[in-house]
Structure formats: structure tokens, C-alpha cells
Amino acid sequence: MGTRSKIGILRRDGSVDHIYCHWDGYPEHNGSILFNEYNNINKMNQLIKNGDMSVLCEHIFPDPNKPHSFGATDEKQDDVCIFYNRERNEDWKHTCPRTSKNLDRFKIDCKNSDCEYAYLYDENNQNWLFSPIPWSKESDMDFTSLKYELESNNFEVDDSLKEDYIIFDGIELMKDSDYYEFMDCYNSDSDAYFEIKKMFDEKKFDDYINGLNSYKEETDDLDLKDRMTVNIAEVKDYFKLDPELEVWDETQKR
């Protein structure tokens, strides 16, 4: 019998997009993974986009060159989520993300489920919230800080910048700048993820920065330009590059 949980995003407009997770919903497992590995709105959006899941893990996308399926343990990739639709081809109608119109409605949806815990990433405040789900429908749910819950029970917390956050932010920046150009370069978000990951693994940081700069040159959106500047600065900081490093933009060579 799994320890079931609800995982969702509390949107800026007050609505809640959420999915179901079957296994290991208690704070020391799913709570720790969510706080330590999903403390980023773009990575959370990717998680929710895949719908209901059997197992929550550190990584969303499986390596396309290796088997990853529901069932046989030797065909599961370590630390990669298992989704009911993607890995077991279950009907999307019944496994897709759900939306509750507000937090009160989400609490009702939780209490009408057979889940034991609920986790919410607050998009506005960029932090994690947590609540047990009472068996009694008359009992209230009180969402509190997930970080406090973990620290109070001496579980590890790590809200530092992660490589995944940089990659998922970069993917969204490229799509926000020129979606069709992005799709010409990559077949999917998964393809983009592994291409960027490969650049980082091979220390080809200039390729990534040049690519983002090319999008930056083509947009007139000042907010988007600022977000790209932040992303590039995070790359330099995370990988301990020279902050004054000047990368030649390929567009300037033409």
C-alpha cells in the first residue's frame, strides 16, 4: 500500500494545478525531494505537466538512450520519475493534471481523495507549503512551511541553486523569446534539457551563453532580457566561471 500524496502549484491567481503521486508521500521522502530538488517554478511546471505519477524522483526526463519503464526494476533509470501516462500509457483523460479554482477548493479535493499528504509550491512567494490530509472531511487543513517541517524533524534541507534550475529556466527563456526558433532547434523540452546538460557536462559553457545571447539580441522585451542576464550570471556563479568572462556572440561575427 503506497503513501499517497497530492503535489501542486499554488498559482499567482489563487488556483491550484495538481497531480497525484502513489508512493512515499511522507515528508521525509517526497517532502525532502520536492524541497531539495524542485524549488524552482519551471522545473515544477515540467513535473505537473506530466500528470499523475507512481514515483517521485530527483529527475523528470529519462535518458532517451536507456530503457525506462513501469514495472521491471532493471528497466528503471535511477532517480527518474515514473508517470502513469508516459511510462504505462494510461489514459491521459484520467491521469492529466487537475485544477482547483482556489485553495479552499483544493483542500476539499484533497479530503475527497485517499491521499495522506499535500505539497504546494507557492508561485508567488517561491516557497514550499505542506499539510497532512485529515481523514475526516470536517477537519481543516493548515498549510505551513515545508522547510520548517523538515528542519523540525532533522531532515536535510538544501535550497541552493541547482544545475537543473538553470537548465529549466533557460528552456523557458528560449521559448518565451522565440518559440518557433526553439522548436526548430529542439524536438521537445526533453531534447533541449539533454542538449544543454551535455554542454554543461562537456564544459562548453560558451555554447550555451552564446545561444542565449542570440535569443537576447532578437527580443525587444526588456524584462526577458533581464531574466536572460540573470540566467547567464547563474551559470557563471554555479560553475565558478570568471564573472567578467566575455563570450563572443556568434551573431556579432556576421
Secondary structure per residue as TSV (DSSP state, phi and psi in degrees):
chain	resnum	aa	ss	phi	psi
A	1	M	-	360.0	126.1
A	2	G	-	-80.7	159.8
A	3	T	-	-96.3	99.4
A	4	R	-	-79.6	150.7
A	5	S	E	-148.0	157.9
A	6	K	E	-104.2	135.3
A	7	I	E	-126.8	128.1
A	8	G	E	-151.0	177.3
A	9	I	E	-121.2	123.8
A	10	L	E	-83.6	107.3
A	11	R	-	-75.6	165.1
A	12	R	T	-61.0	-29.4
A	13	D	T	-86.6	3.0
A	14	G	S	95.4	-11.7
A	15	S	-	-76.0	165.8
A	16	V	E	-130.4	119.8
A	17	D	E	-95.4	129.9
A	18	H	E	-147.5	158.3
A	19	I	E	-132.9	169.7
A	20	Y	E	-105.7	140.0
A	21	C	E	-125.9	129.2
A	22	H	-	-80.1	-43.8
A	23	W	S	-104.0	148.4
A	24	D	-	57.2	45.5
A	25	G	-	-77.6	-4.5
A	26	Y	S	-68.5	156.6
A	27	P	I	-58.2	-37.2
A	28	E	I	-68.9	-14.2
A	29	H	I	-110.2	-79.6
A	30	N	I	-60.6	-39.2
A	31	G	I	-61.2	-44.3
A	32	S	H	-64.7	-43.8
A	33	I	H	-62.9	-45.3
A	34	L	H	-62.8	-46.2
A	35	F	H	-68.1	-42.2
A	36	N	H	-82.9	-25.5
A	37	E	H	-122.4	-9.8
A	38	Y	-	-128.1	35.2
A	39	N	-	-89.0	52.7
A	40	N	S	-158.0	128.5
A	41	I	H	-64.5	-36.4
A	42	N	H	-72.8	-34.9
A	43	K	H	-69.0	-38.4
A	44	M	H	-64.1	-40.2
A	45	N	H	-58.7	-40.4
A	46	Q	H	-64.9	-40.3
A	47	L	H	-61.9	-50.1
A	48	I	H	-63.7	-35.8
A	49	K	H	-58.7	-27.2
A	50	N	T	-83.5	-7.7
A	51	G	-	81.4	-165.5
A	52	D	-	-58.7	148.3
A	53	M	E	-134.2	155.5
A	54	S	E	-86.0	-47.8
A	55	V	E	-134.3	130.8
A	56	L	-	-92.1	131.2
A	57	C	-	-135.9	-179.5
A	58	E	S	-64.7	-38.2
A	59	H	B	-110.3	148.0
A	60	I	S	-91.3	-48.0
A	61	F	S	-94.1	131.1
A	62	P	-	-79.3	148.8
A	63	D	-	-59.5	120.1
A	64	P	T	-65.8	-13.6
A	65	N	T	-92.6	2.3
A	66	K	S	-129.7	151.1
A	67	P	-	-68.4	145.7
A	68	H	-	-153.8	106.6
A	69	S	-	-142.5	165.5
A	70	F	S	-78.4	129.5
A	71	G	S	118.7	-102.3
A	72	A	-	-59.0	126.7
A	73	T	G	-65.2	-29.2
A	74	D	G	-75.4	-6.3
A	75	E	G	-108.7	10.8
A	76	K	S	-101.3	135.0
A	77	Q	-	-83.9	138.2
A	78	D	T	-61.1	138.1
A	79	D	T	62.0	28.9
A	80	V	B	-120.0	131.7
A	81	C	-	-57.8	152.8
A	82	I	E	-120.4	115.7
A	83	F	E	-105.2	146.6
A	84	Y	H	-67.1	-39.3
A	85	N	H	-77.2	-48.8
A	86	R	H	-68.1	-43.8
A	87	E	H	-94.6	-22.1
A	88	R	H	-122.8	3.5
A	89	N	-	56.7	32.0
A	90	E	-	-74.9	155.0
A	91	D	-	-55.6	122.4
A	92	W	H	-61.4	-30.8
A	93	K	H	-56.4	-33.9
A	94	H	H	-102.4	-6.3
A	95	T	H	-120.7	1.1
A	96	C	S	-72.0	161.3
A	97	P	-	-61.3	148.5
A	98	R	E	-109.5	156.1
A	99	T	E	-124.4	125.4
A	100	S	E	-99.2	136.9
A	101	K	S	-67.8	-23.0
A	102	N	S	-159.4	177.4
A	103	L	H	-64.9	-38.8
A	104	D	H	-61.7	-41.7
A	105	R	H	-66.8	-36.4
A	106	F	H	-62.5	-40.5
A	107	K	H	-60.8	-41.0
A	108	I	H	-64.3	-43.8
A	109	D	H	-61.5	-37.6
A	110	C	H	-64.0	-47.1
A	111	K	H	-70.6	-21.5
A	112	N	T	-84.5	-5.9
A	113	S	S	-95.3	-178.7
A	114	D	S	-106.0	23.9
A	115	C	-	-82.4	156.1
A	116	E	S	-108.7	-22.7
A	117	Y	E	-139.0	152.1
A	118	A	E	-130.9	138.6
A	119	Y	E	-127.8	132.6
A	120	L	E	-129.9	128.9
A	121	Y	E	-91.8	117.1
A	122	D	E	-81.0	106.6
A	123	E	T	-64.2	-34.0
A	124	N	T	-72.0	-45.1
A	125	N	T	-98.1	-5.2
A	126	Q	T	54.3	50.1
A	127	N	E	-144.7	166.9
A	128	W	E	-98.0	138.4
A	129	L	E	-118.4	155.2
A	130	F	E	-144.6	145.3
A	131	S	E	-155.6	136.8
A	132	P	E	-65.7	153.4
A	133	I	-	-104.5	115.2
A	134	P	-	-70.5	150.2
A	135	W	S	-70.0	-34.5
A	136	S	S	-81.6	128.7
A	137	K	T	-69.0	-17.3
A	138	E	T	-80.7	-20.6
A	139	S	S	-76.5	150.3
A	140	D	-	-92.7	157.8
A	141	M	-	-105.5	131.9
A	142	D	-	-119.4	104.6
A	143	F	-	-78.9	126.8
A	144	T	E	-128.2	177.7
A	145	S	E	-64.8	124.6
A	146	L	H	-65.9	-37.9
A	147	K	H	-58.0	-44.2
A	148	Y	H	-63.3	-41.5
A	149	E	H	-60.3	-44.5
A	150	L	H	-68.5	-46.3
A	151	E	H	-63.9	-37.0
A	152	S	H	-64.1	-25.8
A	153	N	T	-105.3	15.2
A	154	N	T	60.8	34.1
A	155	F	-	-92.7	150.9
A	156	E	-	-66.1	137.5
A	157	V	-	-127.7	137.5
A	158	D	-	-148.4	100.0
A	159	D	-	-103.3	26.1
A	160	S	S	-75.5	166.3
A	161	L	-	-62.4	136.4
A	162	K	-	-118.4	153.6
A	163	E	H	-56.9	-41.8
A	164	D	H	-57.3	-39.6
A	165	Y	H	-62.9	-42.3
A	166	I	H	-61.5	-43.5
A	167	I	H	-66.7	-48.5
A	168	F	H	-66.2	-35.7
A	169	D	H	-64.7	-41.8
A	170	G	H	-61.8	-41.2
A	171	I	H	-59.7	-46.1
A	172	E	H	-67.3	-36.0
A	173	L	H	-62.6	-43.6
A	174	M	H	-64.4	-42.6
A	175	K	H	-67.2	-39.5
A	176	D	H	-66.2	-30.4
A	177	S	H	-76.2	-51.3
A	178	D	-	-156.9	91.6
A	179	Y	H	-60.1	-41.3
A	180	Y	H	-72.2	-34.1
A	181	E	H	-64.5	-41.3
A	182	F	H	-59.5	-45.9
A	183	M	H	-69.8	-25.9
A	184	D	H	-68.4	-30.5
A	185	C	H	-87.3	-33.6
A	186	Y	-	-132.4	145.6
A	187	N	S	-79.1	-22.9
A	188	S	S	-164.2	170.6
A	189	D	H	-61.9	-35.9
A	190	S	H	-62.2	-45.2
A	191	D	H	-60.1	-44.7
A	192	A	H	-61.7	-41.6
A	193	Y	H	-57.6	-49.6
A	194	F	H	-73.4	-29.0
A	195	E	H	-66.6	-44.2
A	196	I	H	-67.9	-41.3
A	197	K	H	-59.0	-40.2
A	198	K	H	-64.2	-42.3
A	199	M	H	-56.4	-46.6
A	200	F	H	-66.8	-42.9
A	201	D	H	-62.0	-36.1
A	202	E	T	-90.5	7.2
A	203	K	T	58.7	33.5
A	204	K	-	-95.2	58.2
A	205	F	H	-64.9	-29.9
A	206	D	H	-65.6	-33.0
A	207	D	H	-62.9	-43.8
A	208	Y	H	-66.5	-48.3
A	209	I	H	-64.5	-41.3
A	210	N	H	-61.4	-41.1
A	211	G	H	-63.0	-44.1
A	212	L	H	-67.8	-36.5
A	213	N	H	-64.3	-33.2
A	214	S	H	-65.7	-38.3
A	215	Y	H	-66.3	-40.0
A	216	K	H	-62.4	-38.1
A	217	E	H	-66.7	-27.1
A	218	E	H	-92.7	-9.3
A	219	T	-	-103.6	147.9
A	220	D	-	-101.7	0.8
A	221	D	-	-78.5	107.9
A	222	L	H	-65.5	-36.5
A	223	D	H	-63.5	-42.0
A	224	L	H	-64.8	-40.8
A	225	K	H	-59.9	-42.1
A	226	D	H	-63.4	-42.0
A	227	R	H	-64.7	-36.3
A	228	M	H	-67.3	-39.5
A	229	T	H	-60.4	-42.1
A	230	V	H	-62.9	-44.5
A	231	N	H	-61.7	-43.0
A	232	I	H	-64.3	-40.3
A	233	A	H	-63.4	-37.2
A	234	E	H	-66.5	-38.1
A	235	V	H	-58.6	-48.0
A	236	K	H	-63.6	-39.4
A	237	D	H	-71.3	-47.5
A	238	Y	H	-63.9	-41.9
A	239	F	T	-94.5	9.7
A	240	K	T	56.8	44.9
A	241	L	-	-86.8	163.0
A	242	D	-	-63.8	119.0
A	243	P	T	-61.2	-22.0
A	244	E	T	-91.4	4.8
A	245	L	-	-55.8	127.9
A	246	E	-	-106.0	123.0
A	247	V	-	-107.3	129.6
A	248	W	-	-71.1	121.1
A	249	D	-	-76.6	125.4
A	250	E	G	-58.8	-27.6
A	251	T	G	-66.9	-22.6
A	252	Q	G	-81.2	-9.1
A	253	K	G	-84.7	-14.5
A	254	R	-	-79.5	360.0
